[in-house]
Amino acid sequence: MRARRPEEEVLSVAGHRHPTVQDPVALVEIDLTGELMIAAAAASEDRLSPDRIDEVLDVEADGAGAGDGAGGEPSGAAGRG
């Protein structure tokens, strides 16, 4: 069996996916995760409080859980990406 050269491997992988394919939901999640990481790094305490997390993610603190569809979605999520 002949060993592949690195150029051949790269060419065979590149053909599987179009380079401009993007997942808008994933991009929003990455952006929000980055904002949380920045806030956590800047915080003086060990953990961000739930109120601070809501503030960073720009959600209303109405007591609704993120999974129940009643205000858990960040208000800026639809406009990002």
N, C-alpha and C positions, 0 to 999 in steps of 0.2 A: 504494500500500500504506500502510495506516495504522500508525503507530508505536504499539507497546504501552506502556502505562503501567507503572511498576514494580510496582504492586499486582497487575496481571494476571499478570506473569511469576512472581511469588512464588506465587500461587495455582496456576498450572499446574505448578510444580515440586513443590509440597507434596503433590499428589495421587498421586505415583508410589510413595511408600513410607509405611508406617504409622510414626508417630513413636516407637513403643515397641519396634520391632524391634531386637534386640541380638544380636551374635555373641559368645557366651561365650568362645570360644577367642581371638578377637581382643582381648577385654577383658583376659584373663589375660596375653597377650603384651604389651599396652600397659602393664600393671602391672609386669611383669618388666623391660621396657625402662626404665621410669621408675626402678625400683630401681637398675638398672645405671648410669643417668645420674647419680643422686644419689651413688652410691659413687664414680664417676669424678670428679665435681666435688670430692668431699671428699678424694680421694687426693692424696698429696704427689708421687707419681711421675707420669710422663707417661702410662703405660698401666697398666691393671689386669692383674695376673698371672693366669694360668689358675686358680690356687688361690683367689685372691680372687674371681674371677668365680663359681666354684663355690660359694664361701661366701655370696655375695650372693644367688645363685639358689637356694640351699638344696638343692644336689645333692651326692651322695656322690662323693668323688674316688676312684673305683675304676678309673680308666683307661679306662672305656667311652666310646665316642664318642656324641655326641648323636643321631646318625642310626641307630644299630644297635639301638635298643630295649632296651638292657641298662643301665638306670640313668642315661641321659642326660636323662630328663624330670625337671624340678624336682618335688620331693616334695610341695610345696604347691600345684601347679598344678591338681589336680583339685578341691581344696576352695575355690579362689578363684572369684570371678565372681559 
